[in-house]
Amino acid sequence: MDSAYDFSTGSRAQYEVALPKAKDFTDHLNRVTKNRAASTLKELYKYQSVPGMIVMAGGIPHPEVFPFETLSATVLAHDAFPLDPPRVPKKNKSVLSWLFSLPKPTISFTIPKYAPKPTDATTIQLSSSLQYAAATGPPALPLFLREYVSKVYRPAYADWDVLVNVGATDGWSKIVNMLVELGDAILVEEWTYPSAENTFLAYECERVPVKMDAEGILPEILEKVLSEWDEEKRGKRRPRILYTIPTGQNPTGATMQLDRKKQVYEICSRFDVIICEDEPYYCLYTGEWTPKGSKSDRSVLEQRLLDSQKKEGPEGNEAYIKSLPPSYLNVDTEGRVIRMDTFSKTSAPGSRLGWITANPLFIERLTRISEVSTQAPSGFATAMTTVMLQQWGFDGYIRWLRGIKATYNMRKTWICDAFADTFHLEFNQNKSLFPNGTRTITCYSRQEPRNRWDEKRDAHHKPLVTFTPPTAGMFIFLGVHVSEHPDYHDLVKKGENATQILVQKLWTNLADNLVLFAPGWYFDAGGEHAIGGNGYGYFRLSFSIATYEETYQAVERFAKVLDKFFHVK
C-alpha cells in the first residue's frame, strides 16, 4: 500500500485499538475498477520527497519558472462570527455608527515559493503545491482531515482513510465510476439532489426512490424495497448502493438522528448495500425553530447543551461536536459507508475542494481513478485552504464552524419568523402533506382580521401552503395545497395534470413578481410519495443569501401572489 495511506497517528490510536478492520468489499467494485492499475509515472512521486534524492525521472517543470513567488491572503479570524446573533438585525441609527462600525477580525499569511523546512509533512510551499503531485495531494491537508474525522465523526472501524477531491460532485462521480455497472439500480430518497441523479443516469441506471419523513428514509420502506426485489422480473440485480443526504437533506431539510441511522445501517448490512453519505450541510445543523413569544419544548439537558454552544472556548466546542447528529461512520463497523464532505458550505464553493472518508480498498481504487482524471485538486485552493486551517488550528476551525452554524440558524429564523408575521399559522394540523409524526406548519391568508378569522376559518378559509421547519442546511421545502385552487378539479376532469399546470402558473407569477423559488419537480425522484402526492405542489426556498429585509419582502410578495392565485377574498 502507498506510504500516503500510513495513517497511524496518536489521536486515532487512542480509541481505535479495539476497533475492527473493514471487510473486503472487492465484490462491489465494477469491472472497470477491478482492471485499474496504478499509474506508472505517478508511482515516482512517492520517491521525489526522499531527502537527498536527485530527481531526473519525471517531466516536471522547474519551480524557478513558476511566475508565482508568493501567495498571500487575508482571511477572517476563526471567531469572526458571533455565536448568538440577535434575532432581528440591529439597524444603525446614525451615519457615525455606520462609519465607525468595527470590521470583522482578520488574519493574514503569505505562502513562499520555498519554505525553510521543505521536508516537513505540514509544510506548504508553492514550489510543491503548484507542481505535479500525487492524486492524494500534499500530505498536510490529509493530516488535518484525519484529525478532524477521528475527533468529530469517530468511525467505528480502525483502518479508514481520507482522499481529497475536487468537491463533493467530483467525489460522487468517482464513487459511481468505481461501483456502478451499466444498468444498475440505485436507491435514493423520494426527493433528492438532481445533479447526483444526473451522474448515474448516464450509466442507464434506474433510480429507486425510498419514502421519507422528517428524519429522512423510512427503514420499513427500505427493507420492503430490498426484500421484495425480484431480479428476474426487474431484469437487474438488487440495488447495492444507497445515495443519501442525512443532514439538512436537499431539498426537504430532513435530518436523520442516530437511532434511525442504526436501523438503516442494519438493513444495508443485511442486504449488502453500500451507503454513500453526502454531507454538505452537516456542520449547519441548527436544531428546531422556536416561534417568537413561545417556550421551547427542549428538555433541561437539551437546553443546557444549547446554552453551552454559545460559550467561547473548549466547553463550547465540545458542546457543538456533541450536538451534531452522529455520522453513519459512527455506526459503521464494516467499512460499508463512503462519506462525502466539502468545503463549499464551510469555506467557499469556488475552491472546489472536498474529501472522501472510506475503507482502504475504496480509497486506493478512488486514488487510481483520480490519477487518470482530476489528479490532485488545484494547488492554489489546496495551499490556501490548508494554511488557513493551520492558522486556525483544529479548535479554531471548530469555532469557525460554530459561527457559520449560528449565522445560518439566524437566517432560518428570519424566514420562519417572516411566515409567522405574514400568514396565520396552524401547527401540526395537516397530516396529508407530510407523514404522521412530522412537525408541520400550515399557512392561511391574513386577508381577514384575526378575530373574524378564528371564528370562520373552517367555513371560509383554506390552507395555502404547509412546511416543516428545517433543522439543518439552508432550505425550506414548502408544499402548496394546489387541490384548493378553484380550477383544480375541472382540470382533473379534463384529464390534465392539474398539479403540474397550476404549480407552473404559480411559479411564473412569483417570478413576474421578482421572487424566485426552485420548483419541486426538479427534485422528484419519481414513484409514490410519503411527502406529498396528488393535489400538492412543491417549492424549495433557500434562506442562505437573502438579507433580512429581502427575506421579509419575498415572503410578503409570496403571500400576495397566493391570495390572488387562490382567489382569496
WOLINLIN-V5877 format. One record per residue. N is the residue number from 1. RES is the residue in one small letter. OMEGA is omega in whole degrees, -180 to 180 (NA if undefined). Layout:
BEGIN
n: (N/N)
res: (RES/RES)
omega: (OMEGA/OMEGA)
END
This chain:
BEGIN
n: (1/2/3/4/5/6/7/8/9/10/11/12/13/14/15/16/17/18/19/20/21/22/23/24/25/26/27/28/29/30/31/32/33/34/35/36/37/38/39/40/41/42/43/44/45/46/47/48/49/50/51/52/53/54/55/56/57/58/59/60/61/62/63/64/65/66/67/68/69/70/71/72/73/74/75/76/77/78/79/80/81/82/83/84/85/86/87/88/89/90/91/92/93/94/95/96/97/98/99/100/101/102/103/104/105/106/107/108/109/110/111/112/113/114/115/116/117/118/119/120/121/122/123/124/125/126/127/128/129/130/131/132/133/134/135/136/137/138/139/140/141/142/143/144/145/146/147/148/149/150/151/152/153/154/155/156/157/158/159/160/161/162/163/164/165/166/167/168/169/170/171/172/173/174/175/176/177/178/179/180/181/182/183/184/185/186/187/188/189/190/191/192/193/194/195/196/197/198/199/200/201/202/203/204/205/206/207/208/209/210/211/212/213/214/215/216/217/218/219/220/221/222/223/224/225/226/227/228/229/230/231/232/233/234/235/236/237/238/239/240/241/242/243/244/245/246/247/248/249/250/251/252/253/254/255/256/257/258/259/260/261/262/263/264/265/266/267/268/269/270/271/272/273/274/275/276/277/278/279/280/281/282/283/284/285/286/287/288/289/290/291/292/293/294/295/296/297/298/299/300/301/302/303/304/305/306/307/308/309/310/311/312/313/314/315/316/317/318/319/320/321/322/323/324/325/326/327/328/329/330/331/332/333/334/335/336/337/338/339/340/341/342/343/344/345/346/347/348/349/350/351/352/353/354/355/356/357/358/359/360/361/362/363/364/365/366/367/368/369/370/371/372/373/374/375/376/377/378/379/380/381/382/383/384/385/386/387/388/389/390/391/392/393/394/395/396/397/398/399/400/401/402/403/404/405/406/407/408/409/410/411/412/413/414/415/416/417/418/419/420/421/422/423/424/425/426/427/428/429/430/431/432/433/434/435/436/437/438/439/440/441/442/443/444/445/446/447/448/449/450/451/452/453/454/455/456/457/458/459/460/461/462/463/464/465/466/467/468/469/470/471/472/473/474/475/476/477/478/479/480/481/482/483/484/485/486/487/488/489/490/491/492/493/494/495/496/497/498/499/500/501/502/503/504/505/506/507/508/509/510/511/512/513/514/515/516/517/518/519/520/521/522/523/524/525/526/527/528/529/530/531/532/533/534/535/536/537/538/539/540/541/542/543/544/545/546/547/548/549/550/551/552/553/554/555/556/557/558/559/560/561/562/563/564/565/566/567/568/569)
res: (m/d/s/a/y/d/f/s/t/g/s/r/a/q/y/e/v/a/l/p/k/a/k/d/f/t/d/h/l/n/r/v/t/k/n/r/a/a/s/t/l/k/e/l/y/k/y/q/s/v/p/g/m/i/v/m/a/g/g/i/p/h/p/e/v/f/p/f/e/t/l/s/a/t/v/l/a/h/d/a/f/p/l/d/p/p/r/v/p/k/k/n/k/s/v/l/s/w/l/f/s/l/p/k/p/t/i/s/f/t/i/p/k/y/a/p/k/p/t/d/a/t/t/i/q/l/s/s/s/l/q/y/a/a/a/t/g/p/p/a/l/p/l/f/l/r/e/y/v/s/k/v/y/r/p/a/y/a/d/w/d/v/l/v/n/v/g/a/t/d/g/w/s/k/i/v/n/m/l/v/e/l/g/d/a/i/l/v/e/e/w/t/y/p/s/a/e/n/t/f/l/a/y/e/c/e/r/v/p/v/k/m/d/a/e/g/i/l/p/e/i/l/e/k/v/l/s/e/w/d/e/e/k/r/g/k/r/r/p/r/i/l/y/t/i/p/t/g/q/n/p/t/g/a/t/m/q/l/d/r/k/k/q/v/y/e/i/c/s/r/f/d/v/i/i/c/e/d/e/p/y/y/c/l/y/t/g/e/w/t/p/k/g/s/k/s/d/r/s/v/l/e/q/r/l/l/d/s/q/k/k/e/g/p/e/g/n/e/a/y/i/k/s/l/p/p/s/y/l/n/v/d/t/e/g/r/v/i/r/m/d/t/f/s/k/t/s/a/p/g/s/r/l/g/w/i/t/a/n/p/l/f/i/e/r/l/t/r/i/s/e/v/s/t/q/a/p/s/g/f/a/t/a/m/t/t/v/m/l/q/q/w/g/f/d/g/y/i/r/w/l/r/g/i/k/a/t/y/n/m/r/k/t/w/i/c/d/a/f/a/d/t/f/h/l/e/f/n/q/n/k/s/l/f/p/n/g/t/r/t/i/t/c/y/s/r/q/e/p/r/n/r/w/d/e/k/r/d/a/h/h/k/p/l/v/t/f/t/p/p/t/a/g/m/f/i/f/l/g/v/h/v/s/e/h/p/d/y/h/d/l/v/k/k/g/e/n/a/t/q/i/l/v/q/k/l/w/t/n/l/a/d/n/l/v/l/f/a/p/g/w/y/f/d/a/g/g/e/h/a/i/g/g/n/g/y/g/y/f/r/l/s/f/s/i/a/t/y/e/e/t/y/q/a/v/e/r/f/a/k/v/l/d/k/f/f/h/v/k)
omega: (-178/177/178/-178/177/-173/180/179/-177/-176/179/-175/-177/-175/-175/-175/-174/-177/178/173/-177/173/176/-179/-179/-177/177/180/177/-174/-179/-177/178/-178/-176/175/177/177/-174/180/-179/178/-179/-172/-176/178/-175/-175/178/-179/178/-178/173/-171/176/-174/-172/176/-175/179/176/-179/180/-178/172/-178/-176/179/176/175/-176/179/169/-177/177/175/-176/-179/-176/-177/-179/-180/-178/-177/180/-179/177/-179/178/179/176/-175/-178/176/-179/-180/176/-178/-173/176/-173/176/177/180/-178/169/-179/176/178/177/-178/174/179/-179/-179/-178/-172/-177/178/-177/-178/-177/173/177/-174/179/177/-175/-178/-180/168/-176/176/-179/178/179/177/-173/-173/-178/176/177/179/-177/177/177/-179/-179/-177/-177/-175/-176/178/179/-175/171/-164/-166/175/173/-179/175/-180/180/-177/179/-174/178/176/-180/180/178/180/176/177/178/-176/-168/-168/169/179/176/178/172/-177/177/177/173/-174/169/-173/-176/-173/-180/176/177/-178/-179/-176/179/177/177/-179/-179/174/175/-178/-176/177/-177/-173/163/-176/177/180/-174/176/-175/-178/178/178/-180/179/180/-176/-176/-178/-178/179/-175/-180/-180/-178/179/178/-177/179/-180/180/180/172/173/-175/174/-170/-174/-178/-171/179/22/-165/-176/-179/177/-178/179/-169/-176/178/179/178/180/-180/-179/-179/179/180/177/-178/-178/176/179/175/179/177/-172/-179/-170/178/-175/-173/-177/179/176/-171/-179/-174/172/175/-179/178/177/-180/176/179/176/178/174/179/-179/178/180/177/179/179/179/180/-180/180/-179/175/173/-175/-179/179/178/180/179/179/-180/180/-177/-176/176/180/178/170/178/-177/178/-175/179/-174/-176/-178/179/171/-178/177/175/-178/172/-175/-178/-178/176/-180/-179/-177/176/-178/-176/178/178/176/171/-176/179/-173/178/-179/179/-179/-180/177/176/178/178/180/-178/-177/177/-176/-168/178/175/-179/178/178/-178/-179/-179/-178/-178/-178/180/176/179/178/178/180/-172/-178/-178/178/179/177/177/177/179/178/178/177/178/-179/180/-180/174/176/-179/175/179/178/-173/177/176/179/176/-180/-178/-174/-178/162/-179/170/-175/174/-177/-171/-178/-179/-177/179/-178/178/-179/179/177/-176/173/178/-175/176/-180/174/-177/-179/177/-175/-176/178/-178/180/-176/-170/-173/-175/-176/-170/-175/-179/178/180/-179/176/176/174/179/-177/176/-180/175/-174/-176/164/177/-167/180/180/-179/-175/-178/177/-180/-178/-176/-170/-173/176/178/179/180/180/-179/-180/173/-172/-178/-178/-178/-175/178/177/179/180/180/179/178/179/180/177/177/174/171/-175/173/174/180/-177/-176/175/-170/-176/180/178/180/179/-177/167/174/179/-176/-179/178/179/174/-174/169/171/-179/176/179/-171/-168/-178/176/177/-179/180/179/179/178/-178/-179/178/176/178/180/-180/179/179/179/180/-178/-178/180/178/-179/NA)
END
